[in-house]
Amino acid sequence: MQLGIRPETLEAFSPDWPIPTAEEVAKVIEQGGRLSSPKIARLVGVNDRTVRRWLDGTRTINYAQWSVLVARAGLGNLWELAE
């Protein structure tokens, strides 16, 4: 488990891709430089309320948004795994 993130969340998308937990989202954000919610929101195209909901576990992150955060954290480009 890299940085407390399940390895299967760092794989190419598939129908059984496991949705990252709030804790995993927080760890990836921290690894990427601890951006503020508004900056993260702009980076992935959502509002900062959505980011706060990812972090409190009341909303799940989708694969595309997760992939951007993973890339920002230096953990790879997930979209390249699908090739």
MODELLER restraints for C-alpha pairs under 7 A, 6 or more apart:
rsr = mdl.restraints
at = mdl.atoms
rsr.add(forms.Gaussian(group=physical.xy_distance, feature=features.Distance(at['CA:1:A'], at['CA:7:A']), mean=5.88, stdev=0.5))
rsr.add(forms.Gaussian(group=physical.xy_distance, feature=features.Distance(at['CA:4:A'], at['CA:24:A']), mean=6.93, stdev=0.5))
rsr.add(forms.Gaussian(group=physical.xy_distance, feature=features.Distance(at['CA:5:A'], at['CA:24:A']), mean=5.43, stdev=0.5))
rsr.add(forms.Gaussian(group=physical.xy_distance, feature=features.Distance(at['CA:8:A'], at['CA:18:A']), mean=6.85, stdev=0.5))
rsr.add(forms.Gaussian(group=physical.xy_distance, feature=features.Distance(at['CA:9:A'], at['CA:17:A']), mean=6.62, stdev=0.5))
rsr.add(forms.Gaussian(group=physical.xy_distance, feature=features.Distance(at['CA:9:A'], at['CA:18:A']), mean=5.82, stdev=0.5))
rsr.add(forms.Gaussian(group=physical.xy_distance, feature=features.Distance(at['CA:9:A'], at['CA:19:A']), mean=6.86, stdev=0.5))
rsr.add(forms.Gaussian(group=physical.xy_distance, feature=features.Distance(at['CA:9:A'], at['CA:20:A']), mean=6.29, stdev=0.5))
rsr.add(forms.Gaussian(group=physical.xy_distance, feature=features.Distance(at['CA:10:A'], at['CA:78:A']), mean=6.57, stdev=0.5))
rsr.add(forms.Gaussian(group=physical.xy_distance, feature=features.Distance(at['CA:11:A'], at['CA:78:A']), mean=6.26, stdev=0.5))
rsr.add(forms.Gaussian(group=physical.xy_distance, feature=features.Distance(at['CA:11:A'], at['CA:81:A']), mean=6.91, stdev=0.5))
rsr.add(forms.Gaussian(group=physical.xy_distance, feature=features.Distance(at['CA:12:A'], at['CA:78:A']), mean=5.71, stdev=0.5))
rsr.add(forms.Gaussian(group=physical.xy_distance, feature=features.Distance(at['CA:12:A'], at['CA:79:A']), mean=6.52, stdev=0.5))
rsr.add(forms.Gaussian(group=physical.xy_distance, feature=features.Distance(at['CA:12:A'], at['CA:81:A']), mean=5.20, stdev=0.5))
rsr.add(forms.Gaussian(group=physical.xy_distance, feature=features.Distance(at['CA:12:A'], at['CA:82:A']), mean=5.21, stdev=0.5))
rsr.add(forms.Gaussian(group=physical.xy_distance, feature=features.Distance(at['CA:22:A'], at['CA:54:A']), mean=5.70, stdev=0.5))
rsr.add(forms.Gaussian(group=physical.xy_distance, feature=features.Distance(at['CA:22:A'], at['CA:55:A']), mean=4.82, stdev=0.5))
rsr.add(forms.Gaussian(group=physical.xy_distance, feature=features.Distance(at['CA:22:A'], at['CA:56:A']), mean=6.17, stdev=0.5))
rsr.add(forms.Gaussian(group=physical.xy_distance, feature=features.Distance(at['CA:22:A'], at['CA:57:A']), mean=4.96, stdev=0.5))
rsr.add(forms.Gaussian(group=physical.xy_distance, feature=features.Distance(at['CA:25:A'], at['CA:55:A']), mean=6.64, stdev=0.5))
rsr.add(forms.Gaussian(group=physical.xy_distance, feature=features.Distance(at['CA:26:A'], at['CA:55:A']), mean=6.15, stdev=0.5))
rsr.add(forms.Gaussian(group=physical.xy_distance, feature=features.Distance(at['CA:28:A'], at['CA:69:A']), mean=6.57, stdev=0.5))
rsr.add(forms.Gaussian(group=physical.xy_distance, feature=features.Distance(at['CA:28:A'], at['CA:70:A']), mean=6.20, stdev=0.5))
rsr.add(forms.Gaussian(group=physical.xy_distance, feature=features.Distance(at['CA:28:A'], at['CA:73:A']), mean=5.96, stdev=0.5))
rsr.add(forms.Gaussian(group=physical.xy_distance, feature=features.Distance(at['CA:29:A'], at['CA:35:A']), mean=6.93, stdev=0.5))
rsr.add(forms.Gaussian(group=physical.xy_distance, feature=features.Distance(at['CA:29:A'], at['CA:69:A']), mean=6.63, stdev=0.5))
rsr.add(forms.Gaussian(group=physical.xy_distance, feature=features.Distance(at['CA:29:A'], at['CA:73:A']), mean=6.86, stdev=0.5))
rsr.add(forms.Gaussian(group=physical.xy_distance, feature=features.Distance(at['CA:31:A'], at['CA:73:A']), mean=5.05, stdev=0.5))
rsr.add(forms.Gaussian(group=physical.xy_distance, feature=features.Distance(at['CA:32:A'], at['CA:72:A']), mean=5.29, stdev=0.5))
rsr.add(forms.Gaussian(group=physical.xy_distance, feature=features.Distance(at['CA:32:A'], at['CA:73:A']), mean=3.64, stdev=0.5))
rsr.add(forms.Gaussian(group=physical.xy_distance, feature=features.Distance(at['CA:32:A'], at['CA:74:A']), mean=6.98, stdev=0.5))
rsr.add(forms.Gaussian(group=physical.xy_distance, feature=features.Distance(at['CA:37:A'], at['CA:48:A']), mean=5.14, stdev=0.5))
rsr.add(forms.Gaussian(group=physical.xy_distance, feature=features.Distance(at['CA:37:A'], at['CA:51:A']), mean=5.93, stdev=0.5))
rsr.add(forms.Gaussian(group=physical.xy_distance, feature=features.Distance(at['CA:37:A'], at['CA:52:A']), mean=6.80, stdev=0.5))
rsr.add(forms.Gaussian(group=physical.xy_distance, feature=features.Distance(at['CA:38:A'], at['CA:47:A']), mean=6.97, stdev=0.5))
rsr.add(forms.Gaussian(group=physical.xy_distance, feature=features.Distance(at['CA:38:A'], at['CA:48:A']), mean=4.82, stdev=0.5))
rsr.add(forms.Gaussian(group=physical.xy_distance, feature=features.Distance(at['CA:41:A'], at['CA:47:A']), mean=5.13, stdev=0.5))
rsr.add(forms.Gaussian(group=physical.xy_distance, feature=features.Distance(at['CA:41:A'], at['CA:48:A']), mean=5.12, stdev=0.5))
rsr.add(forms.Gaussian(group=physical.xy_distance, feature=features.Distance(at['CA:41:A'], at['CA:51:A']), mean=6.31, stdev=0.5))
rsr.add(forms.Gaussian(group=physical.xy_distance, feature=features.Distance(at['CA:44:A'], at['CA:65:A']), mean=5.58, stdev=0.5))
rsr.add(forms.Gaussian(group=physical.xy_distance, feature=features.Distance(at['CA:44:A'], at['CA:68:A']), mean=6.78, stdev=0.5))
rsr.add(forms.Gaussian(group=physical.xy_distance, feature=features.Distance(at['CA:53:A'], at['CA:59:A']), mean=5.17, stdev=0.5))
rsr.add(forms.Gaussian(group=physical.xy_distance, feature=features.Distance(at['CA:54:A'], at['CA:60:A']), mean=5.61, stdev=0.5))
rsr.add(forms.Gaussian(group=physical.xy_distance, feature=features.Distance(at['CA:54:A'], at['CA:61:A']), mean=6.26, stdev=0.5))
rsr.add(forms.Gaussian(group=physical.xy_distance, feature=features.Distance(at['CA:67:A'], at['CA:77:A']), mean=6.80, stdev=0.5))
rsr.add(forms.Gaussian(group=physical.xy_distance, feature=features.Distance(at['CA:67:A'], at['CA:78:A']), mean=5.73, stdev=0.5))
rsr.add(forms.Gaussian(group=physical.xy_distance, feature=features.Distance(at['CA:70:A'], at['CA:76:A']), mean=6.48, stdev=0.5))
rsr.add(forms.Gaussian(group=physical.xy_distance, feature=features.Distance(at['CA:71:A'], at['CA:77:A']), mean=5.26, stdev=0.5))
